[in-house]
């Protein structure tokens, strides 16, 4: 009888421990869910314009400033838009042309900062395209309703070409786009940095870039709906304070100082990070 009692007691104690453990795990999950809901969530891409945000996250500068920020990485602008429209993120890095399209989809956003986002029109070395007029009957990879769409049209117009004689192919993922150039699948494409640097290092030719055209199209936007919230307003103010400080730090130290971060977050080869200027 004593043995049965001891076994029963042991079973009850084990059940109680398991029950406490389950409750503690549930409490941790609830706390994490609350923390996630309160964090300022920003969509980013594996491009050089997002480097200040990656640096700030690596150095814990957001936490030091008292603001909880989560960076949500995407390799395509379309996926960023979807995340914003579905309220999975509150803000994103993007371009002014894309922002106009997002507003047309029903999401009112506000520009809060500019970025260093820029593009180069790169042609496949095997296609031997050295002038814009040689884009006739060729394919250009881009993303519709974005700066790359507008720049592809500029290339067509500047080359005096008929729009239906240049095939604009929608390739949203920046890594896939670069891979299509490297594998000889695409004749030309608009690439941001550092992917454009990788293409140049492989011998592909640049016909024009937004720097030489004096175009500044990269921006950070947030949903106007969340910007109406007092708590979110404060978070965005602190976010921008850290962002601008990170930009100043990078400008002071130079991009080469952050080559390892560029390789890590932009997913390019080490030699590309080493050659970034």
C-alpha positions as CSV (number, residue, x, y, z in Angstrom):
1,X,0.0,0.0,0.0
2,X,2.9,2.3,0.9
3,X,4.5,1.6,-2.4
4,X,1.3,2.5,-4.3
5,X,1.0,5.7,-2.3
6,X,4.6,6.7,-3.2
7,X,4.1,5.9,-6.9
8,X,0.9,8.0,-6.9
9,X,2.7,10.9,-5.2
10,X,5.6,10.8,-7.6
11,X,3.1,10.8,-10.5
12,X,1.3,13.8,-9.1
13,X,4.5,15.7,-8.6
14,X,5.7,14.9,-12.1
15,X,2.4,16.0,-13.6
16,X,2.6,19.2,-11.6
17,X,6.1,19.9,-12.8
18,X,5.0,19.2,-16.4
19,X,2.0,21.5,-15.9
20,X,4.2,24.3,-14.5
21,X,6.6,23.8,-17.4
22,X,3.8,24.1,-19.9
23,X,2.4,27.2,-18.2
24,X,5.9,28.8,-18.2
25,X,6.3,28.0,-21.9
26,X,2.9,29.5,-22.6
27,X,3.8,32.6,-20.6
28,X,7.1,33.0,-22.6
29,X,5.1,32.7,-25.9
30,X,2.6,35.3,-24.8
31,X,5.4,37.7,-23.7
32,X,7.1,37.1,-27.1
33,X,3.9,37.8,-29.0
34,X,3.4,41.0,-27.1
35,X,7.0,42.1,-27.7
36,X,6.6,41.3,-31.4
37,X,3.4,43.3,-31.7
38,X,5.0,46.3,-30.0
39,X,8.2,46.2,-32.1
40,X,8.5,48.5,-35.2
41,X,8.7,46.1,-38.1
42,X,10.5,47.3,-41.3
43,X,10.9,45.5,-44.6
44,X,14.4,45.5,-46.1
45,X,16.1,44.1,-49.1
46,X,19.7,42.7,-49.6
47,X,20.9,45.9,-51.1
48,X,23.5,48.5,-50.1
49,X,20.9,51.2,-49.3
50,X,19.8,49.1,-46.3
51,X,23.4,48.8,-44.9
52,X,22.7,51.6,-42.2
53,X,19.8,49.5,-40.9
54,X,21.9,46.3,-40.8
55,X,24.7,48.1,-39.1
56,X,22.4,49.6,-36.5
57,X,20.9,46.2,-35.8
58,X,24.3,44.5,-35.5
59,X,25.5,47.1,-33.1
60,X,22.3,47.1,-31.0
61,X,21.9,50.9,-31.6
62,X,18.1,50.6,-31.7
63,X,18.0,49.0,-28.3
64,X,20.4,51.6,-26.9
65,X,18.1,54.3,-28.1
66,X,15.2,52.5,-26.4
67,X,13.3,51.4,-29.5
68,X,12.4,47.8,-30.5
69,X,12.9,47.3,-34.2
70,X,12.6,44.2,-36.3
71,X,14.0,44.0,-39.8
72,X,12.1,41.7,-42.1
73,X,14.3,40.7,-45.1
74,X,12.8,40.2,-48.6
75,X,14.5,39.7,-51.9
76,X,11.8,41.3,-54.0
77,X,10.0,44.6,-53.8
78,X,6.7,42.9,-54.5
79,X,7.0,40.8,-51.3
80,X,7.7,44.0,-49.3
81,X,4.6,45.5,-50.7
82,X,2.5,42.5,-49.8
83,X,3.9,42.5,-46.3
84,X,3.0,46.2,-45.8
85,X,-0.5,45.8,-47.4
86,X,-1.2,42.8,-45.1
87,X,0.1,44.7,-42.0
88,X,2.9,42.3,-41.4
89,X,5.3,45.3,-41.4
90,X,4.7,49.0,-40.6
91,X,7.4,50.4,-43.0
92,X,9.8,49.5,-45.8
93,X,12.7,50.6,-47.9
94,X,11.5,51.2,-51.4
95,X,11.5,53.7,-54.3
96,X,9.3,56.6,-55.2
97,X,7.8,55.0,-58.3
98,X,6.9,51.9,-56.3
99,X,5.4,54.0,-53.5
100,X,2.9,55.6,-56.0
101,X,1.8,52.1,-57.0
102,X,1.4,51.0,-53.3
103,X,-0.9,54.0,-52.7
104,X,-3.0,53.0,-55.7
105,X,-3.4,49.6,-54.0
106,X,-5.1,51.3,-51.0
107,X,-2.2,51.7,-48.6
108,X,-1.5,55.3,-47.8
109,X,2.2,55.7,-46.9
110,X,4.4,58.6,-45.9
111,X,8.1,59.2,-46.9
112,X,10.2,59.7,-43.8
113,X,13.8,59.5,-45.2
114,X,15.8,59.1,-48.4
115,X,18.2,56.3,-49.0
116,X,21.3,55.7,-51.3
117,X,19.4,53.2,-53.5
118,X,20.6,53.5,-57.1
119,X,20.5,51.3,-60.2
120,X,22.7,50.5,-63.2
121,X,21.5,49.2,-66.5
122,X,23.9,46.3,-67.1
123,X,24.1,44.3,-70.3
124,X,25.2,40.7,-70.7
125,X,28.8,40.6,-72.0
126,X,27.9,37.8,-74.3
127,X,25.3,40.0,-76.0
128,X,27.9,42.6,-76.9
129,X,25.4,45.5,-76.3
130,X,27.4,48.7,-76.1
131,X,24.8,51.3,-77.0
132,X,21.1,51.7,-76.0
133,X,20.0,51.4,-79.6
134,X,21.4,47.8,-79.6
135,X,18.6,46.9,-77.1
136,X,16.3,46.4,-80.1
137,X,14.8,42.9,-80.0
138,X,16.4,42.3,-76.6
139,X,15.2,41.4,-73.1
140,X,15.5,43.7,-70.1
141,X,14.8,42.3,-66.6
142,X,12.9,44.7,-64.3
143,X,10.0,44.9,-61.9
144,X,6.8,46.5,-63.0
145,X,5.4,49.6,-61.2
146,X,8.9,50.4,-59.9
147,X,11.9,52.6,-60.6
148,X,13.4,49.8,-62.7
149,X,10.3,49.9,-64.9
150,X,10.6,53.6,-65.4
151,X,14.4,53.3,-66.1
152,X,13.8,50.6,-68.6
153,X,11.4,52.9,-70.4
154,X,14.1,55.7,-70.3
155,X,16.5,53.3,-71.9
156,X,14.1,52.6,-74.7
157,X,13.3,56.3,-75.3
158,X,16.9,57.4,-75.1
159,X,17.9,54.7,-77.6
160,X,15.1,55.9,-80.0
161,X,13.6,52.4,-79.9
162,X,10.0,51.2,-80.3
163,X,8.6,50.0,-77.0
164,X,7.3,46.8,-78.5
165,X,10.8,46.0,-79.9
166,X,12.3,45.8,-76.4
167,X,10.9,43.0,-74.1
168,X,10.6,44.1,-70.5
169,X,10.7,40.8,-68.5
170,X,9.4,40.9,-64.9
171,X,12.0,39.3,-62.6
172,X,11.3,40.5,-59.1
173,X,13.9,38.7,-57.0
174,X,17.2,40.6,-57.2
175,X,19.3,37.4,-56.7
176,X,17.4,35.6,-59.5
177,X,17.8,38.6,-61.7
178,X,21.6,38.6,-61.2
179,X,21.7,34.9,-61.7
180,X,20.0,35.2,-65.1
181,X,22.7,37.6,-66.2
182,X,25.5,35.4,-65.0
183,X,24.0,32.4,-66.8
184,X,23.4,34.2,-70.0
185,X,19.6,34.0,-69.9
186,X,18.9,37.8,-69.9
187,X,20.3,40.4,-72.3
188,X,20.1,43.3,-69.9
189,X,18.7,44.3,-66.5
190,X,18.5,47.0,-63.9
191,X,20.6,46.1,-60.8
192,X,21.1,47.9,-57.5
193,X,24.3,47.8,-55.5
194,X,26.1,45.6,-54.6
195,X,24.7,43.2,-57.2
196,X,25.8,45.7,-59.9
197,X,29.3,45.6,-58.6
198,X,29.3,41.8,-58.8
199,X,28.1,42.0,-62.4
200,X,30.8,44.5,-63.4
201,X,33.5,42.3,-61.8
202,X,32.3,39.5,-64.1
203,X,32.9,41.7,-67.1
204,X,29.3,42.8,-67.8
205,X,28.9,46.3,-69.3
206,X,27.1,49.3,-67.7
207,X,25.2,51.5,-70.2
208,X,23.9,54.1,-67.6
209,X,23.2,54.6,-63.9
210,X,20.9,56.8,-61.9
211,X,23.8,58.7,-60.3
212,X,24.9,60.1,-63.7
213,X,21.2,61.0,-64.4
214,X,20.9,62.9,-61.1
215,X,18.0,60.7,-60.0
216,X,17.4,60.1,-56.3
217,X,14.6,57.6,-55.9
218,X,15.3,55.5,-52.8
219,X,13.2,56.2,-49.8
220,X,11.9,54.8,-46.5
221,X,8.1,54.9,-46.0
222,X,5.7,54.0,-43.2
223,X,2.0,53.4,-43.2
224,X,0.2,56.7,-42.4
225,X,-2.3,54.6,-40.3
226,X,0.4,53.6,-37.8
227,X,2.0,57.0,-37.9
228,X,-1.2,58.4,-36.3
229,X,-0.5,56.4,-33.2
230,X,1.5,58.3,-30.6
231,X,3.6,55.3,-29.5
232,X,4.5,54.5,-33.1
233,X,5.3,58.2,-33.8
234,X,7.9,58.1,-31.0
235,X,9.3,54.8,-32.3
236,X,9.7,56.2,-35.8
237,X,11.4,59.3,-34.4
238,X,13.9,57.1,-32.6
239,X,14.3,54.8,-35.6
240,X,15.2,57.7,-37.8
241,X,17.6,59.1,-35.2
242,X,19.5,55.8,-35.3
243,X,19.2,55.5,-39.1
244,X,20.8,58.9,-39.7
245,X,23.5,58.3,-37.2
246,X,24.3,55.0,-38.9
247,X,24.4,56.7,-42.3
248,X,26.9,59.3,-40.9
249,X,29.0,56.5,-39.4
250,X,29.2,54.7,-42.7
251,X,30.0,57.9,-44.6
252,X,32.8,58.6,-42.0
253,X,34.4,55.2,-42.1
254,X,33.8,54.3,-45.7
255,X,32.0,51.3,-47.2
256,X,35.1,49.1,-47.1
257,X,35.0,49.1,-43.4
258,X,31.7,47.2,-43.5
259,X,32.5,44.7,-46.3
260,X,31.7,41.8,-44.0
261,X,28.3,43.2,-43.3
262,X,27.7,43.7,-47.0
263,X,28.7,40.1,-47.7
264,X,26.5,38.8,-44.9
265,X,23.3,40.8,-45.6
266,X,23.5,41.3,-49.3
267,X,24.6,37.8,-50.0
268,X,27.4,38.6,-52.4
269,X,30.8,37.1,-52.7
270,X,33.7,38.2,-50.4
271,X,35.6,39.8,-53.3
272,X,32.5,41.9,-54.1
273,X,32.5,43.2,-50.5
274,X,36.2,43.9,-50.7
275,X,35.8,46.0,-53.9
276,X,32.9,48.1,-52.8
277,X,33.8,51.8,-52.7
